[in-house]
Amino acid sequence: MAEGYHGVHEKLVDRFGTKGDAFYTFVTCLFALAVSGLAAYVFKQPLLFPSLGPTALLFFEQPLAKLSSPRNTLIGHSWLSWPALCL
């Protein structure tokens, strides 16, 4: 059994090892970015921005890490986005 993994992620890691881990991370990040892109298209707003990809990777690769907490993400994106909003 893969330690620290749950559900589908655990099954993929058990069966395929690191390739299963990489596949799970790729698919979940792709799904998160696709949902964000669809929302951007529907609302006609630029919701895809450069730091979204690394954030999605961090959320799905290390969901329990301190850096992956919603608090740190919101503070980080807010702090780095305010100059663009001021333009």
Backbone as ProteinMPNN parsed JSONL, in Angstrom:
{"seq_chain_A": "MAEGYHGVHEKLVDRFGTKGDAFYTFVTCLFALAVSGLAAYVFKQPLLFPSLGPTALLFFEQPLAKLSSPRNTLIGHSWLSWPALCL", "coords_chain_A": {"N_chain_A": [[0.829, -1.188, 0.0], [0.458, 2.211, -0.777], [1.893, 4.778, 1.047], [0.363, 7.58, 2.553], [-1.278, 8.259, 0.448], [-4.559, 8.393, -1.03], [-7.622, 6.886, -2.083], [-8.237, 6.984, -5.58], [-5.737, 7.924, -6.31], [-4.041, 6.467, -4.611], [-4.494, 3.86, -5.588], [-3.489, 4.077, -8.194], [-0.775, 4.617, -7.665], [-0.055, 2.288, -6.29], [-0.341, 0.394, -8.319], [1.163, 1.347, -10.572], [3.365, 2.686, -9.609], [5.76, 5.319, -9.53], [5.045, 6.318, -11.998], [2.272, 6.157, -11.982], [1.739, 8.014, -10.0], [2.684, 10.354, -11.256], [0.917, 10.411, -13.441], [-1.569, 10.761, -12.162], [-1.179, 13.298, -10.984], [-0.797, 14.854, -13.309], [-3.309, 14.559, -14.642], [-5.166, 15.567, -12.743], [-4.266, 18.221, -12.426], [-4.575, 19.126, -15.059], [-7.36, 18.92, -15.277], [-8.183, 20.818, -13.32], [-7.147, 23.203, -14.435], [-8.558, 23.198, -16.833], [-11.208, 23.522, -15.95], [-10.99, 26.082, -14.841], [-10.301, 27.487, -17.154], [-12.636, 27.111, -18.659], [-14.466, 28.482, -17.052], [-13.386, 31.037, -17.369], [-13.91, 31.426, -20.066], [-16.736, 31.319, -20.13], [-17.461, 33.485, -18.448], [-16.145, 35.486, -19.714], [-13.723, 36.557, -18.81], [-10.275, 37.027, -17.924], [-9.18, 34.424, -16.438], [-7.152, 32.603, -16.336], [-3.928, 32.591, -15.314], [-0.35, 33.052, -15.061], [0.668, 31.949, -12.573], [-1.169, 30.057, -11.82], [-0.875, 27.432, -12.774], [1.487, 26.303, -11.401], [0.407, 26.49, -8.822], [-1.799, 24.752, -8.908], [-0.4, 22.361, -9.35], [1.013, 22.172, -6.933], [-1.123, 21.924, -5.096], [-2.239, 19.415, -5.826], [-0.089, 17.662, -5.79], [1.115, 17.836, -3.25], [-1.006, 17.922, -1.089], [-1.367, 18.209, 1.695], [0.674, 19.748, 2.632], [2.172, 22.594, 4.257], [2.585, 24.801, 2.597], [0.611, 24.42, 0.724], [-1.748, 25.28, 1.77], [-4.968, 26.876, 1.748], [-4.988, 29.441, 2.84], [-2.299, 30.404, 2.627], [-2.095, 30.366, -0.143], [-4.103, 32.194, -1.024], [-3.224, 34.566, 0.216], [-0.69, 34.837, -0.968], [-1.316, 35.048, -3.769], [-2.95, 37.323, -3.7], [-1.21, 39.273, -2.715], [0.71, 39.387, -4.738], [-0.81, 40.1, -6.897], [-1.955, 42.593, -6.627], [-0.479, 44.836, -7.749], [-1.028, 44.573, -10.493], [-3.766, 44.98, -10.526], [-3.9, 47.613, -9.873], [-3.201, 48.952, -12.133]], "CA_chain_A": [[0.0, 0.0, 0.0], [1.19, 3.478, -0.855], [1.715, 5.587, 2.26], [0.017, 8.978, 2.372], [-2.157, 8.455, -0.69], [-5.922, 7.939, -0.764], [-8.54, 6.72, -3.212], [-7.725, 6.679, -6.91], [-4.299, 8.203, -6.279], [-3.403, 5.315, -3.971], [-4.571, 2.714, -6.494], [-2.551, 4.299, -9.293], [0.591, 4.481, -7.156], [0.152, 0.867, -6.008], [-0.253, -0.398, -9.545], [2.155, 1.819, -11.537], [4.503, 3.339, -8.949], [5.916, 6.758, -9.768], [4.307, 6.685, -13.219], [0.89, 6.369, -11.551], [1.747, 9.287, -9.283], [2.814, 11.405, -12.271], [-0.323, 10.441, -14.214], [-2.607, 11.37, -11.32], [-0.888, 14.726, -10.876], [-1.055, 15.453, -14.614], [-4.75, 14.585, -14.934], [-5.869, 16.475, -11.832], [-3.891, 19.602, -12.781], [-5.232, 19.421, -16.33], [-8.776, 19.127, -14.98], [-8.335, 22.099, -12.611], [-6.916, 24.288, -15.382], [-9.657, 23.182, -17.802], [-12.368, 24.136, -15.287], [-10.715, 27.514, -14.761], [-10.399, 28.017, -18.519], [-14.054, 27.132, -19.028], [-15.066, 29.606, -16.325], [-12.912, 32.255, -18.029], [-14.643, 31.541, -21.333], [-18.144, 31.604, -19.85], [-17.597, 34.825, -17.872], [-15.371, 36.41, -20.55], [-12.723, 37.175, -17.935], [-8.994, 36.295, -17.971], [-8.986, 33.73, -15.169], [-5.928, 31.806, -16.391], [-2.756, 33.441, -15.154], [0.842, 32.196, -15.004], [0.925, 31.228, -11.325], [-2.215, 29.067, -11.557], [-0.331, 26.096, -13.039], [2.253, 25.819, -10.251], [-0.474, 26.361, -7.657], [-2.544, 23.497, -9.083], [0.543, 21.27, -9.133], [1.282, 22.091, -5.5], [-2.32, 21.409, -4.431], [-2.49, 18.006, -6.103], [1.092, 16.858, -5.487], [1.332, 17.842, -1.797], [-2.193, 18.599, -0.567], [-1.325, 18.449, 3.133], [1.829, 20.575, 2.972], [1.822, 23.928, 4.75], [2.555, 25.718, 1.456], [-0.605, 24.166, -0.054], [-2.95, 25.715, 2.485], [-5.697, 27.946, 1.071], [-4.58, 30.732, 3.407], [-1.054, 30.825, 1.988], [-2.35, 30.601, -1.562], [-4.844, 33.443, -1.192], [-2.357, 35.692, 0.583], [0.339, 34.959, -1.999], [-1.885, 35.566, -5.011], [-3.419, 38.694, -3.46], [-0.049, 40.149, -2.566], [1.393, 39.543, -6.016], [-1.748, 40.559, -7.927], [-2.409, 43.964, -6.419], [0.068, 45.813, -8.697], [-1.752, 44.47, -11.775], [-5.098, 45.568, -10.345], [-3.742, 49.067, -9.762], [-2.972, 49.537, -13.465]], "C_chain_A": [[0.87, 1.246, 0.0], [0.864, 4.327, 0.373], [1.357, 7.02, 1.896], [-0.885, 9.27, 1.186], [-3.529, 7.884, -0.359], [-6.669, 7.763, -2.071], [-7.858, 6.317, -4.506], [-6.213, 6.883, -6.96], [-3.538, 7.009, -5.684], [-3.387, 4.105, -4.905], [-3.602, 2.86, -7.656], [-1.105, 4.119, -8.845], [0.894, 3.013, -6.849], [0.4, 0.07, -7.289], [0.91, 0.008, -10.443], [3.357, 2.525, -10.916], [4.559, 4.832, -9.236], [5.204, 7.212, -11.037], [2.83, 6.925, -12.902], [0.739, 7.684, -10.81], [1.804, 10.448, -10.267], [1.528, 11.537, -13.091], [-1.449, 11.118, -13.43], [-2.407, 12.877, -11.221], [-1.194, 15.437, -12.182], [-2.548, 15.608, -14.876], [-5.49, 15.566, -14.023], [-5.521, 17.939, -12.114], [-4.563, 20.021, -14.085], [-6.713, 19.708, -16.123], [-9.007, 20.484, -14.304], [-8.147, 23.282, -13.56], [-8.022, 24.353, -16.437], [-10.913, 23.816, -17.205], [-12.182, 25.643, -15.196], [-10.818, 28.165, -16.139], [-11.836, 28.095, -19.004], [-14.777, 28.277, -18.332], [-14.646, 30.933, -16.956], [-13.671, 32.486, -19.336], [-16.094, 31.947, -21.099], [-18.335, 33.043, -19.355], [-16.847, 35.897, -18.643], [-14.399, 37.244, -19.714], [-11.426, 36.367, -18.019], [-8.681, 35.62, -16.635], [-7.772, 32.81, -15.172], [-4.744, 32.754, -16.317], [-1.558, 32.555, -14.851], [1.028, 31.408, -13.709], [-0.136, 30.176, -11.015], [-1.705, 27.645, -11.768], [0.485, 25.55, -11.876], [1.409, 25.644, -8.992], [-1.268, 25.059, -7.736], [-1.629, 22.301, -8.841], [0.819, 21.081, -7.646], [0.088, 21.509, -4.746], [-2.486, 19.903, -4.619], [-1.297, 17.116, -5.783], [1.323, 16.745, -3.981], [0.163, 18.534, -1.104], [-2.152, 18.921, 0.927], [-0.139, 19.298, 3.566], [1.374, 21.966, 3.412], [1.718, 24.932, 3.596], [1.286, 25.566, 0.62], [-1.868, 24.668, 0.624], [-3.644, 26.846, 1.724], [-5.288, 29.331, 1.569], [-3.317, 31.248, 2.721], [-1.255, 31.141, 0.51], [-3.056, 31.931, -1.783], [-3.989, 34.659, -0.851], [-1.298, 35.908, -0.502], [-0.187, 35.543, -3.296], [-2.379, 37.002, -4.834], [-2.251, 39.66, -3.412], [0.625, 40.406, -3.913], [0.482, 40.064, -7.118], [-2.135, 42.011, -7.785], [-1.75, 44.968, -7.359], [-0.65, 45.779, -10.038], [-3.128, 45.101, -11.676], [-5.042, 47.088, -10.277], [-3.555, 49.728, -11.116], [-4.223, 49.958, -14.097]], "O_chain_A": [[1.885, 1.316, 0.692], [-0.303, 4.56, 0.689], [1.986, 7.611, 1.018], [-1.224, 10.428, 0.945], [-3.653, 6.999, 0.488], [-6.365, 8.433, -3.058], [-7.011, 5.425, -4.526], [-5.496, 6.1, -7.583], [-2.504, 6.603, -6.214], [-2.378, 3.406, -5.0], [-2.964, 1.888, -8.062], [-0.299, 3.532, -9.567], [1.999, 2.546, -7.125], [1.252, -0.818, -7.324], [1.578, -0.852, -11.017], [4.276, 2.92, -11.634], [3.542, 5.524, -9.193], [4.803, 8.371, -11.138], [2.206, 7.806, -13.494], [-0.26, 8.385, -10.967], [1.058, 11.418, -10.13], [1.1, 12.649, -13.4], [-2.186, 11.943, -13.97], [-3.36, 13.644, -11.359], [-1.791, 16.514, -12.171], [-3.0, 16.676, -15.289], [-6.349, 16.315, -14.488], [-6.394, 18.804, -12.046], [-5.062, 21.14, -14.2], [-7.26, 20.633, -16.724], [-9.926, 21.214, -14.677], [-8.9, 24.254, -13.498], [-8.386, 25.44, -16.887], [-11.608, 24.57, -17.887], [-13.119, 26.4, -15.448], [-11.358, 29.263, -16.274], [-12.21, 29.048, -19.688], [-15.599, 28.962, -18.94], [-15.458, 31.851, -17.065], [-14.028, 33.618, -19.662], [-16.618, 32.819, -21.791], [-19.256, 33.735, -19.789], [-16.895, 37.074, -18.286], [-14.275, 38.456, -19.889], [-11.473, 35.146, -18.171], [-7.987, 36.195, -15.797], [-7.395, 32.287, -14.123], [-4.584, 33.624, -17.173], [-1.733, 31.413, -14.425], [1.514, 30.278, -13.76], [-0.004, 29.462, -10.02], [-2.069, 26.743, -11.013], [0.214, 24.446, -11.404], [1.669, 24.748, -8.188], [-1.394, 24.345, -6.74], [-2.035, 21.333, -8.199], [0.853, 19.951, -7.158], [0.269, 20.685, -3.85], [-2.835, 19.194, -3.675], [-1.475, 15.925, -5.528], [1.687, 15.677, -3.489], [0.331, 19.634, -0.578], [-2.85, 19.832, 1.372], [0.035, 19.543, 4.76], [0.323, 22.449, 2.99], [0.859, 25.814, 3.618], [0.92, 26.483, -0.115], [-2.961, 24.491, 0.087], [-2.974, 27.685, 1.121], [-5.251, 30.284, 0.791], [-3.271, 32.398, 2.284], [-0.652, 32.074, -0.021], [-2.648, 32.713, -2.642], [-4.03, 35.668, -1.555], [-1.044, 37.043, -0.903], [0.432, 36.441, -3.865], [-2.233, 37.814, -5.747], [-2.302, 40.74, -4.001], [1.06, 41.524, -4.189], [0.972, 40.438, -8.183], [-2.608, 42.612, -8.751], [-2.428, 45.917, -7.754], [-0.861, 46.821, -10.658], [-3.607, 45.697, -12.641], [-6.02, 47.768, -10.586], [-3.732, 50.94, -11.24], [-4.207, 50.468, -15.217]]}, "name": "protein", "num_of_chains": 1, "seq": "MAEGYHGVHEKLVDRFGTKGDAFYTFVTCLFALAVSGLAAYVFKQPLLFPSLGPTALLFFEQPLAKLSSPRNTLIGHSWLSWPALCL"}
